[in-house]
Amino acid sequence: MNDYQLNRRQALIASGLGTLSLGMPGVVMGADKIDASGKAVASDKSCIFVLLCGGPSHVDTWDMKPEAPSDYRGPYEPIATKVPGMLINEMHTGLAKLTDQFTLINSMSHPGAISNHFDAMHNLLSGQSEKRVQQGVPDEQPYLGSFVAKHKPSERNFVSNAWLIKCVGPPVFCAPNVGLGGYLGSAYAPVFVGSESNHPAMPDFQPPELYNPYDQVRFDQRKSLLGSLESGRLDKDQQVKDWSDLREKTYDAMTRSEGRQAFELNREPVKVRERYGMHPLGQNLLLARRLVESGVRFVTVNGWAGQADYDKNGPPSSSWDMHGGNMGMGNAFGNGSYGMGFCLPRLDQALAGLFTDLVERGLLENTLVVVTGEFGRTPFVLKQDPPGRQHWPQCFSSIIAGAGIGGGKVYGKSNKLGEYPTSNPVRPEDLAATIYHALDIPINNPQDASGISRSLTTGKPIMELFG
């Protein structure tokens, strides 16, 4: 190979940016719009996906059954909302004032009644209900954020797919491909941000090393080196021109301050931070808003509510796995780390803060918000001390808003005990297709990295949710 026969990989390695565009999770470059002065303008649509790991009880949160027997309905009463027929928990005092901003789906269901976290979360995040495992080869279906990064990559931020606090603790809570890009490759996997010991509610929170300030001298040296390798060939070799353009996009994204500044939550007014709640869930949702403003396309937020002061046993991945006493988690209706008395007020504050903020900043029109667990909980309370509920994939609830989704609606219905949908059942495939449709991503004829045609999901968008 002569001096001029450089390929894209060699050029990026020479510049010191090879890992940024070829193998580092979440780092893919796209082409946002630029105004006449060369400044980036508003990004394409983005998504904040709030994953309530563990599976919250639908009959205690968003699909309450006040007329059911006491051993089904639990101890809570619904609160009045702006939407007739929308019965949400009395602790949702903030959300009750904002029900005109979102749609509540009360007919989510997993076909096949999958009842373990691992598979249910995989189906939810992949938009598939059945694993395609052949001859021992695991399912390689990418997850929602990976597809969004593939089809709607960001240029303003060199991360397109982020995940705030990776699920930790027992491996049953982590879907199999959560840290991978599936068949799309590692470049489309999420960049993980924070942990139980390093989250944005902490005064010393540290962003990922990926966003650390670069060495300007070394950076300029590498840029000069790559420029000398290009000289004399840009007018003759289209391949060199192509990777030269990619290199400039990468330099531009790295040197912009907005990506790093997204993590500087002290730039926010104190009243805004307090609106979300000074706890892990609230501050992660605030960080998610700041990340989509900086150009990140898909942000998954772990719905960890934190740990109660007197109860440090709850791992930061599964606040909502409220089994009660049979798994040593305490009272599901109490104020411990696995109790709705602790978790629901924090969820309410965080979500109300997010919706209020998105509306006030004019961001809800282009920001899709999805809030869901991987399944629900048994409509009946387990007969044990202290009480709790078991996994229930047959029926659960989700919130969806923004990016064209109409507000003030209840879609679907469950039976009088919350056991199963009685109208408009929604599978994980349908939710995924609705997300892709809201983000203007075609689902018909996508291709993987090898050019093989594969389906993003077999579901259909729920068109009644739009408008």
Secondary structure, 3 states (H helix, E strand, C coil): CCCCCCCHHHHHHHHCCHHHHHCCCCCCCCCCCECCCCCECCCCCEEEEEECCCCCCHHHCCCCCCCCCHHHHCCCCEECCCCCCCCEECCCCCHHHCHHHCEEEEEECCCCCCCCHHHHHHHHHHCCCCCCCECCECCCCCCHHHHHHHHCCCCCCCCCEEEECCCCCCHHHCCCCCCCCHHHCHHHCCEEECECCECCCCCCCCCCHHHCCCCHHHHHHHHHHHHHHHCCCCCCCHHHHHHHHHHHHHHHHHHCCHHHHCCCHHHCCHHHHHHHCCCHHHHHHHHHHHHHHCCCCEEEEECCCCCECCECCCCCCCCCCCCHHHHCCCCCCCCCCCCHHHHHHHHHHHHHHHHHHHHHCCCHHHEEEEEECCCEECCCCCCCCCCCCCEECCCEEEEEEECCECCCEEECEECCCCCCEEECCECHHHHHHHHHHHCCCCCCCCECCCCCECCCCCCCCCHHHEC
